[in-house]
Amino acid sequence: MSELILYAILFVLLIGHCLLAGKMYRAVHEDLSLSLQEKNAWKLKALIFPAYFWGQYKKK
């Protein structure tokens, strides 16, 4: 039973990670002030730690 709970928690974390990365992708893609290289750099960062870099992107 504990294994099932662990898998459920991991699944929720993975879904959250994907949704936040997708949200950041859309925001970066729509930002016309960024160059292509900057957009690609932010998108790559979104794949690694989307919650941390979303905050960094919003500060910028």
mmCIF file of the N, C-alpha and C atoms, coordinates in Angstrom:
data_MODEL
# 
_entry.id   MODEL 
# 
loop_
_atom_site.group_PDB 
_atom_site.id 
_atom_site.type_symbol 
_atom_site.label_atom_id 
_atom_site.label_alt_id 
_atom_site.label_comp_id 
_atom_site.label_asym_id 
_atom_site.label_entity_id 
_atom_site.label_seq_id 
_atom_site.pdbx_PDB_ins_code 
_atom_site.Cartn_x 
_atom_site.Cartn_y 
_atom_site.Cartn_z 
_atom_site.occupancy 
_atom_site.B_iso_or_equiv 
_atom_site.pdbx_formal_charge 
_atom_site.auth_seq_id 
_atom_site.auth_comp_id 
_atom_site.auth_asym_id 
_atom_site.auth_atom_id 
_atom_site.pdbx_PDB_model_num 
ATOM 1   N N  . MET A 1 1  ? 0.825  -1.198 0.000   1.00 0.00 ? 1  MET A N  1 
ATOM 2   C CA . MET A 1 1  ? 0.000  0.000  0.000   1.00 0.00 ? 1  MET A CA 1 
ATOM 3   C C  . MET A 1 1  ? 0.865  1.257  0.000   1.00 0.00 ? 1  MET A C  1 
ATOM 4   N N  . SER A 1 2  ? 1.959  1.232  0.747   1.00 0.00 ? 2  SER A N  1 
ATOM 5   C CA . SER A 1 2  ? 2.824  2.411  0.792   1.00 0.00 ? 2  SER A CA 1 
ATOM 6   C C  . SER A 1 2  ? 3.485  2.661  -0.564  1.00 0.00 ? 2  SER A C  1 
ATOM 7   N N  . GLU A 1 3  ? 3.712  1.577  -1.309  1.00 0.00 ? 3  GLU A N  1 
ATOM 8   C CA . GLU A 1 3  ? 4.290  1.733  -2.642  1.00 0.00 ? 3  GLU A CA 1 
ATOM 9   C C  . GLU A 1 3  ? 3.309  2.456  -3.570  1.00 0.00 ? 3  GLU A C  1 
ATOM 10  N N  . LEU A 1 4  ? 2.054  2.159  -3.458  1.00 0.00 ? 4  LEU A N  1 
ATOM 11  C CA . LEU A 1 4  ? 1.028  2.808  -4.261  1.00 0.00 ? 4  LEU A CA 1 
ATOM 12  C C  . LEU A 1 4  ? 0.928  4.298  -3.931  1.00 0.00 ? 4  LEU A C  1 
ATOM 13  N N  . ILE A 1 5  ? 1.026  4.637  -2.665  1.00 0.00 ? 5  ILE A N  1 
ATOM 14  C CA . ILE A 1 5  ? 0.995  6.038  -2.243  1.00 0.00 ? 5  ILE A CA 1 
ATOM 15  C C  . ILE A 1 5  ? 2.212  6.775  -2.792  1.00 0.00 ? 5  ILE A C  1 
ATOM 16  N N  . LEU A 1 6  ? 3.352  6.128  -2.741  1.00 0.00 ? 6  LEU A N  1 
ATOM 17  C CA . LEU A 1 6  ? 4.581  6.736  -3.270  1.00 0.00 ? 6  LEU A CA 1 
ATOM 18  C C  . LEU A 1 6  ? 4.448  7.006  -4.768  1.00 0.00 ? 6  LEU A C  1 
ATOM 19  N N  . TYR A 1 7  ? 3.922  6.033  -5.513  1.00 0.00 ? 7  TYR A N  1 
ATOM 20  C CA . TYR A 1 7  ? 3.738  6.227  -6.950  1.00 0.00 ? 7  TYR A CA 1 
ATOM 21  C C  . TYR A 1 7  ? 2.724  7.326  -7.245  1.00 0.00 ? 7  TYR A C  1 
ATOM 22  N N  . ALA A 1 8  ? 1.698  7.420  -6.454  1.00 0.00 ? 8  ALA A N  1 
ATOM 23  C CA . ALA A 1 8  ? 0.696  8.475  -6.642  1.00 0.00 ? 8  ALA A CA 1 
ATOM 24  C C  . ALA A 1 8  ? 1.309  9.850  -6.408  1.00 0.00 ? 8  ALA A C  1 
ATOM 25  N N  . ILE A 1 9  ? 2.126  9.969  -5.387  1.00 0.00 ? 9  ILE A N  1 
ATOM 26  C CA . ILE A 1 9  ? 2.794  11.245 -5.096  1.00 0.00 ? 9  ILE A CA 1 
ATOM 27  C C  . ILE A 1 9  ? 3.756  11.609 -6.230  1.00 0.00 ? 9  ILE A C  1 
ATOM 28  N N  . LEU A 1 10 ? 4.525  10.639 -6.693  1.00 0.00 ? 10 LEU A N  1 
ATOM 29  C CA . LEU A 1 10 ? 5.447  10.898 -7.796  1.00 0.00 ? 10 LEU A CA 1 
ATOM 30  C C  . LEU A 1 10 ? 4.696  11.301 -9.066  1.00 0.00 ? 10 LEU A C  1 
ATOM 31  N N  . PHE A 1 11 ? 3.558  10.672 -9.310  1.00 0.00 ? 11 PHE A N  1 
ATOM 32  C CA . PHE A 1 11 ? 2.754  11.008 -10.475 1.00 0.00 ? 11 PHE A CA 1 
ATOM 33  C C  . PHE A 1 11 ? 2.231  12.438 -10.384 1.00 0.00 ? 11 PHE A C  1 
ATOM 34  N N  . VAL A 1 12 ? 1.757  12.840 -9.224  1.00 0.00 ? 12 VAL A N  1 
ATOM 35  C CA . VAL A 1 12 ? 1.260  14.203 -9.045  1.00 0.00 ? 12 VAL A CA 1 
ATOM 36  C C  . VAL A 1 12 ? 2.393  15.215 -9.222  1.00 0.00 ? 12 VAL A C  1 
ATOM 37  N N  . LEU A 1 13 ? 3.567  14.913 -8.702  1.00 0.00 ? 13 LEU A N  1 
ATOM 38  C CA . LEU A 1 13 ? 4.715  15.804 -8.875  1.00 0.00 ? 13 LEU A CA 1 
ATOM 39  C C  . LEU A 1 13 ? 5.113  15.917 -10.348 1.00 0.00 ? 13 LEU A C  1 
ATOM 40  N N  . LEU A 1 14 ? 5.083  14.805 -11.052 1.00 0.00 ? 14 LEU A N  1 
ATOM 41  C CA . LEU A 1 14 ? 5.432  14.812 -12.475 1.00 0.00 ? 14 LEU A CA 1 
ATOM 42  C C  . LEU A 1 14 ? 4.420  15.617 -13.290 1.00 0.00 ? 14 LEU A C  1 
ATOM 43  N N  . ILE A 1 15 ? 3.149  15.444 -13.004 1.00 0.00 ? 15 ILE A N  1 
ATOM 44  C CA . ILE A 1 15 ? 2.117  16.205 -13.709 1.00 0.00 ? 15 ILE A CA 1 
ATOM 45  C C  . ILE A 1 15 ? 2.271  17.702 -13.421 1.00 0.00 ? 15 ILE A C  1 
ATOM 46  N N  . GLY A 1 16 ? 2.521  18.053 -12.168 1.00 0.00 ? 16 GLY A N  1 
ATOM 47  C CA . GLY A 1 16 ? 2.735  19.459 -11.814 1.00 0.00 ? 16 GLY A CA 1 
ATOM 48  C C  . GLY A 1 16 ? 3.939  20.044 -12.526 1.00 0.00 ? 16 GLY A C  1 
ATOM 49  N N  . HIS A 1 17 ? 5.003  19.270 -12.593 1.00 0.00 ? 17 HIS A N  1 
ATOM 50  C CA . HIS A 1 17 ? 6.220  19.694 -13.280 1.00 0.00 ? 17 HIS A CA 1 
ATOM 51  C C  . HIS A 1 17 ? 5.907  19.972 -14.751 1.00 0.00 ? 17 HIS A C  1 
ATOM 52  N N  . CYS A 1 18 ? 5.205  19.065 -15.398 1.00 0.00 ? 18 CYS A N  1 
ATOM 53  C CA . CYS A 1 18 ? 4.865  19.227 -16.821 1.00 0.00 ? 18 CYS A CA 1 
ATOM 54  C C  . CYS A 1 18 ? 3.951  20.429 -17.058 1.00 0.00 ? 18 CYS A C  1 
ATOM 55  N N  . LEU A 1 19 ? 2.965  20.616 -16.192 1.00 0.00 ? 19 LEU A N  1 
ATOM 56  C CA . LEU A 1 19 ? 2.050  21.741 -16.367 1.00 0.00 ? 19 LEU A CA 1 
ATOM 57  C C  . LEU A 1 19 ? 2.759  23.078 -16.182 1.00 0.00 ? 19 LEU A C  1 
ATOM 58  N N  . LEU A 1 20 ? 3.625  23.171 -15.193 1.00 0.00 ? 20 LEU A N  1 
ATOM 59  C CA . LEU A 1 20 ? 4.347  24.429 -14.966 1.00 0.00 ? 20 LEU A CA 1 
ATOM 60  C C  . LEU A 1 20 ? 5.349  24.696 -16.085 1.00 0.00 ? 20 LEU A C  1 
ATOM 61  N N  . ALA A 1 21 ? 6.011  23.643 -16.567 1.00 0.00 ? 21 ALA A N  1 
ATOM 62  C CA . ALA A 1 21 ? 6.944  23.820 -17.689 1.00 0.00 ? 21 ALA A CA 1 
ATOM 63  C C  . ALA A 1 21 ? 6.183  24.281 -18.931 1.00 0.00 ? 21 ALA A C  1 
ATOM 64  N N  . GLY A 1 22 ? 5.000  23.722 -19.165 1.00 0.00 ? 22 GLY A N  1 
ATOM 65  C CA . GLY A 1 22 ? 4.189  24.147 -20.312 1.00 0.00 ? 22 GLY A CA 1 
ATOM 66  C C  . GLY A 1 22 ? 3.733  25.583 -20.190 1.00 0.00 ? 22 GLY A C  1 
ATOM 67  N N  . LYS A 1 23 ? 3.385  25.979 -18.978 1.00 0.00 ? 23 LYS A N  1 
ATOM 68  C CA . LYS A 1 23 ? 2.970  27.371 -18.752 1.00 0.00 ? 23 LYS A CA 1 
ATOM 69  C C  . LYS A 1 23 ? 4.130  28.325 -19.024 1.00 0.00 ? 23 LYS A C  1 
ATOM 70  N N  . MET A 1 24 ? 5.311  27.943 -18.588 1.00 0.00 ? 24 MET A N  1 
ATOM 71  C CA . MET A 1 24 ? 6.478  28.786 -18.817 1.00 0.00 ? 24 MET A CA 1 
ATOM 72  C C  . MET A 1 24 ? 6.826  28.814 -20.311 1.00 0.00 ? 24 MET A C  1 
ATOM 73  N N  . TYR A 1 25 ? 6.701  27.673 -20.999 1.00 0.00 ? 25 TYR A N  1 
ATOM 74  C CA . TYR A 1 25 ? 6.942  27.633 -22.439 1.00 0.00 ? 25 TYR A CA 1 
ATOM 75  C C  . TYR A 1 25 ? 6.058  28.634 -23.158 1.00 0.00 ? 25 TYR A C  1 
ATOM 76  N N  . ARG A 1 26 ? 4.762  28.637 -22.827 1.00 0.00 ? 26 ARG A N  1 
ATOM 77  C CA . ARG A 1 26 ? 3.828  29.552 -23.491 1.00 0.00 ? 26 ARG A CA 1 
ATOM 78  C C  . ARG A 1 26 ? 4.192  31.005 -23.210 1.00 0.00 ? 26 ARG A C  1 
ATOM 79  N N  . ALA A 1 27 ? 4.517  31.307 -21.958 1.00 0.00 ? 27 ALA A N  1 
ATOM 80  C CA . ALA A 1 27 ? 4.846  32.687 -21.601 1.00 0.00 ? 27 ALA A CA 1 
ATOM 81  C C  . ALA A 1 27 ? 6.113  33.154 -22.306 1.00 0.00 ? 27 ALA A C  1 
ATOM 82  N N  . VAL A 1 28 ? 7.117  32.297 -22.362 1.00 0.00 ? 28 VAL A N  1 
ATOM 83  C CA . VAL A 1 28 ? 8.383  32.662 -23.017 1.00 0.00 ? 28 VAL A CA 1 
ATOM 84  C C  . VAL A 1 28 ? 8.167  32.806 -24.518 1.00 0.00 ? 28 VAL A C  1 
ATOM 85  N N  . HIS A 1 29 ? 7.392  31.908 -25.096 1.00 0.00 ? 29 HIS A N  1 
ATOM 86  C CA . HIS A 1 29 ? 7.160  31.950 -26.537 1.00 0.00 ? 29 HIS A CA 1 
ATOM 87  C C  . HIS A 1 29 ? 6.412  33.218 -26.958 1.00 0.00 ? 29 HIS A C  1 
ATOM 88  N N  . GLU A 1 30 ? 5.524  33.715 -26.118 1.00 0.00 ? 30 GLU A N  1 
ATOM 89  C CA . GLU A 1 30 ? 4.742  34.904 -26.446 1.00 0.00 ? 30 GLU A CA 1 
ATOM 90  C C  . GLU A 1 30 ? 5.476  36.204 -26.139 1.00 0.00 ? 30 GLU A C  1 
ATOM 91  N N  . ASP A 1 31 ? 6.603  36.132 -25.437 1.00 0.00 ? 31 ASP A N  1 
ATOM 92  C CA . ASP A 1 31 ? 7.365  37.326 -25.072 1.00 0.00 ? 31 ASP A CA 1 
ATOM 93  C C  . ASP A 1 31 ? 8.154  37.811 -26.292 1.00 0.00 ? 31 ASP A C  1 
ATOM 94  N N  . LEU A 1 32 ? 7.721  38.920 -26.864 1.00 0.00 ? 32 LEU A N  1 
ATOM 95  C CA . LEU A 1 32 ? 8.360  39.438 -28.074 1.00 0.00 ? 32 LEU A CA 1 
ATOM 96  C C  . LEU A 1 32 ? 9.666  40.175 -27.801 1.00 0.00 ? 32 LEU A C  1 
ATOM 97  N N  . SER A 1 33 ? 9.947  40.473 -26.542 1.00 0.00 ? 33 SER A N  1 
ATOM 98  C CA . SER A 1 33 ? 11.169 41.214 -26.229 1.00 0.00 ? 33 SER A CA 1 
ATOM 99  C C  . SER A 1 33 ? 12.406 40.305 -26.164 1.00 0.00 ? 33 SER A C  1 
ATOM 100 N N  . LEU A 1 34 ? 12.214 39.002 -26.194 1.00 0.00 ? 34 LEU A N  1 
ATOM 101 C CA . LEU A 1 34 ? 13.338 38.066 -26.110 1.00 0.00 ? 34 LEU A CA 1 
ATOM 102 C C  . LEU A 1 34 ? 13.803 37.658 -27.496 1.00 0.00 ? 34 LEU A C  1 
ATOM 103 N N  . SER A 1 35 ? 15.102 37.453 -27.624 1.00 0.00 ? 35 SER A N  1 
ATOM 104 C CA . SER A 1 35 ? 15.639 36.935 -28.886 1.00 0.00 ? 35 SER A CA 1 
ATOM 105 C C  . SER A 1 35 ? 15.411 35.421 -28.930 1.00 0.00 ? 35 SER A C  1 
ATOM 106 N N  . LEU A 1 36 ? 15.690 34.825 -30.053 1.00 0.00 ? 36 LEU A N  1 
ATOM 107 C CA . LEU A 1 36 ? 15.508 33.386 -30.216 1.00 0.00 ? 36 LEU A CA 1 
ATOM 108 C C  . LEU A 1 36 ? 16.408 32.612 -29.256 1.00 0.00 ? 36 LEU A C  1 
ATOM 109 N N  . GLN A 1 37 ? 17.632 33.069 -29.084 1.00 0.00 ? 37 GLN A N  1 
ATOM 110 C CA . GLN A 1 37 ? 18.563 32.391 -28.185 1.00 0.00 ? 37 GLN A CA 1 
ATOM 111 C C  . GLN A 1 37 ? 18.098 32.494 -26.736 1.00 0.00 ? 37 GLN A C  1 
ATOM 112 N N  . GLU A 1 38 ? 17.589 33.655 -26.351 1.00 0.00 ? 38 GLU A N  1 
ATOM 113 C CA . GLU A 1 38 ? 17.085 33.826 -24.986 1.00 0.00 ? 38 GLU A CA 1 
ATOM 114 C C  . GLU A 1 38 ? 15.854 32.959 -24.742 1.00 0.00 ? 38 GLU A C  1 
ATOM 115 N N  . LYS A 1 39 ? 14.980 32.887 -25.727 1.00 0.00 ? 39 LYS A N  1 
ATOM 116 C CA . LYS A 1 39 ? 13.797 32.032 -25.594 1.00 0.00 ? 39 LYS A CA 1 
ATOM 117 C C  . LYS A 1 39 ? 14.204 30.581 -25.409 1.00 0.00 ? 39 LYS A C  1 
ATOM 118 N N  . ASN A 1 40 ? 15.154 30.121 -26.218 1.00 0.00 ? 40 ASN A N  1 
ATOM 119 C CA . ASN A 1 40 ? 15.613 28.738 -26.107 1.00 0.00 ? 40 ASN A CA 1 
ATOM 120 C C  . ASN A 1 40 ? 16.268 28.463 -24.759 1.00 0.00 ? 40 ASN A C  1 
ATOM 121 N N  . ALA A 1 41 ? 17.013 29.431 -24.244 1.00 0.00 ? 41 ALA A N  1 
ATOM 122 C CA . ALA A 1 41 ? 17.656 29.251 -22.942 1.00 0.00 ? 41 ALA A CA 1 
ATOM 123 C C  . ALA A 1 41 ? 16.615 29.139 -21.836 1.00 0.00 ? 41 ALA A C  1 
ATOM 124 N N  . TRP A 1 42 ? 15.588 29.987 -21.869 1.00 0.00 ? 42 TRP A N  1 
ATOM 125 C CA . TRP A 1 42 ? 14.534 29.922 -20.851 1.00 0.00 ? 42 TRP A CA 1 
ATOM 126 C C  . TRP A 1 42 ? 13.738 28.627 -20.974 1.00 0.00 ? 42 TRP A C  1 
ATOM 127 N N  . LYS A 1 43 ? 13.494 28.171 -22.189 1.00 0.00 ? 43 LYS A N  1 
ATOM 128 C CA . LYS A 1 43 ? 12.750 26.922 -22.374 1.00 0.00 ? 43 LYS A CA 1 
ATOM 129 C C  . LYS A 1 43 ? 13.543 25.733 -21.853 1.00 0.00 ? 43 LYS A C  1 
ATOM 130 N N  . LEU A 1 44 ? 14.840 25.739 -22.059 1.00 0.00 ? 44 LEU A N  1 
ATOM 131 C CA . LEU A 1 44 ? 15.681 24.662 -21.538 1.00 0.00 ? 44 LEU A CA 1 
ATOM 132 C C  . LEU A 1 44 ? 15.684 24.673 -20.017 1.00 0.00 ? 44 LEU A C  1 
ATOM 133 N N  . LYS A 1 45 ? 15.752 25.851 -19.440 1.00 0.00 ? 45 LYS A N  1 
ATOM 134 C CA . LYS A 1 45 ? 15.702 25.966 -17.983 1.00 0.00 ? 45 LYS A CA 1 
ATOM 135 C C  . LYS A 1 45 ? 14.367 25.474 -17.443 1.00 0.00 ? 45 LYS A C  1 
ATOM 136 N N  . ALA A 1 46 ? 13.300 25.687 -18.190 1.00 0.00 ? 46 ALA A N  1 
ATOM 137 C CA . ALA A 1 46 ? 11.971 25.253 -17.756 1.00 0.00 ? 46 ALA A CA 1 
ATOM 138 C C  . ALA A 1 46 ? 11.885 23.731 -17.691 1.00 0.00 ? 46 ALA A C  1 
ATOM 139 N N  . LEU A 1 47 ? 12.645 23.051 -18.513 1.00 0.00 ? 47 LEU A N  1 
ATOM 140 C CA . LEU A 1 47 ? 12.633 21.594 -18.466 1.00 0.00 ? 47 LEU A CA 1 
ATOM 141 C C  . LEU A 1 47 ? 13.308 21.055 -17.217 1.00 0.00 ? 47 LEU A C  1 
ATOM 142 N N  . ILE A 1 48 ? 14.268 21.785 -16.678 1.00 0.00 ? 48 ILE A N  1 
ATOM 143 C CA . ILE A 1 48 ? 15.042 21.292 -15.550 1.00 0.00 ? 48 ILE A CA 1 
ATOM 144 C C  . ILE A 1 48 ? 14.339 21.588 -14.229 1.00 0.00 ? 48 ILE A C  1 
ATOM 145 N N  . PHE A 1 49 ? 14.141 22.852 -13.909 1.00 0.00 ? 49 PHE A N  1 
ATOM 146 C CA . PHE A 1 49 ? 13.492 23.273 -12.662 1.00 0.00 ? 49 PHE A CA 1 
ATOM 147 C C  . PHE A 1 49 ? 12.462 24.356 -12.970 1.00 0.00 ? 49 PHE A C  1 
ATOM 148 N N  . PRO A 1 50 ? 11.281 23.987 -13.414 1.00 0.00 ? 50 PRO A N  1 
ATOM 149 C CA . PRO A 1 50 ? 10.322 25.010 -13.852 1.00 0.00 ? 50 PRO A CA 1 
ATOM 150 C C  . PRO A 1 50 ? 9.863  25.941 -12.735 1.00 0.00 ? 50 PRO A C  1 
ATOM 151 N N  . ALA A 1 51 ? 9.695  25.458 -11.524 1.00 0.00 ? 51 ALA A N  1 
ATOM 152 C CA . ALA A 1 51 ? 9.205  26.322 -10.443 1.00 0.00 ? 51 ALA A CA 1 
ATOM 153 C C  . ALA A 1 51 ? 10.241 27.394 -10.101 1.00 0.00 ? 51 ALA A C  1 
ATOM 154 N N  . TYR A 1 52 ? 11.489 27.016 -9.992  1.00 0.00 ? 52 TYR A N  1 
ATOM 155 C CA . TYR A 1 52 ? 12.555 27.972 -9.656  1.00 0.00 ? 52 TYR A CA 1 
ATOM 156 C C  . TYR A 1 52 ? 12.747 29.000 -10.770 1.00 0.00 ? 52 TYR A C  1 
ATOM 157 N N  . PHE A 1 53 ? 12.840 28.519 -12.016 1.00 0.00 ? 53 PHE A N  1 
ATOM 158 C CA . PHE A 1 53 ? 13.117 29.428 -13.119 1.00 0.00 ? 53 PHE A CA 1 
ATOM 159 C C  . PHE A 1 53 ? 11.901 30.236 -13.519 1.00 0.00 ? 53 PHE A C  1 
ATOM 160 N N  . TRP A 1 54 ? 10.681 29.795 -13.177 1.00 0.00 ? 54 TRP A N  1 
ATOM 161 C CA . TRP A 1 54 ? 9.495  30.613 -13.414 1.00 0.00 ? 54 TRP A CA 1 
ATOM 162 C C  . TRP A 1 54 ? 9.598  31.882 -12.569 1.00 0.00 ? 54 TRP A C  1 
ATOM 163 N N  . GLY A 1 55 ? 10.042 31.723 -11.325 1.00 0.00 ? 55 GLY A N  1 
ATOM 164 C CA . GLY A 1 55 ? 10.244 32.891 -10.453 1.00 0.00 ? 55 GLY A CA 1 
ATOM 165 C C  . GLY A 1 55 ? 11.328 33.815 -10.987 1.00 0.00 ? 55 GLY A C  1 
ATOM 166 N N  . GLN A 1 56 ? 12.423 33.224 -11.482 1.00 0.00 ? 56 GLN A N  1 
ATOM 167 C CA . GLN A 1 56 ? 13.505 34.009 -12.050 1.00 0.00 ? 56 GLN A CA 1 
ATOM 168 C C  . GLN A 1 56 ? 13.033 34.751 -13.298 1.00 0.00 ? 56 GLN A C  1 
ATOM 169 N N  . TYR A 1 57 ? 12.246 34.094 -14.122 1.00 0.00 ? 57 TYR A N  1 
ATOM 170 C CA . TYR A 1 57 ? 11.736 34.720 -15.344 1.00 0.00 ? 57 TYR A CA 1 
ATOM 171 C C  . TYR A 1 57 ? 10.801 35.878 -15.011 1.00 0.00 ? 57 TYR A C  1 
ATOM 172 N N  . LYS A 1 58 ? 9.953  35.694 -14.029 1.00 0.00 ? 58 LYS A N  1 
ATOM 173 C CA . LYS A 1 58 ? 9.006  36.742 -13.650 1.00 0.00 ? 58 LYS A CA 1 
ATOM 174 C C  . LYS A 1 58 ? 9.731  37.965 -13.069 1.00 0.00 ? 58 LYS A C  1 
ATOM 175 N N  . LYS A 1 59 ? 10.839 37.757 -12.356 1.00 0.00 ? 59 LYS A N  1 
ATOM 176 C CA . LYS A 1 59 ? 11.617 38.878 -11.815 1.00 0.00 ? 59 LYS A CA 1 
ATOM 177 C C  . LYS A 1 59 ? 12.234 39.690 -12.948 1.00 0.00 ? 59 LYS A C  1 
ATOM 178 N N  . LYS A 1 60 ? 12.630 39.010 -14.017 1.00 0.00 ? 60 LYS A N  1 
ATOM 179 C CA . LYS A 1 60 ? 13.258 39.670 -15.163 1.00 0.00 ? 60 LYS A CA 1 
ATOM 180 C C  . LYS A 1 60 ? 12.211 40.429 -15.908 1.00 0.00 ? 60 LYS A C  1 
# 
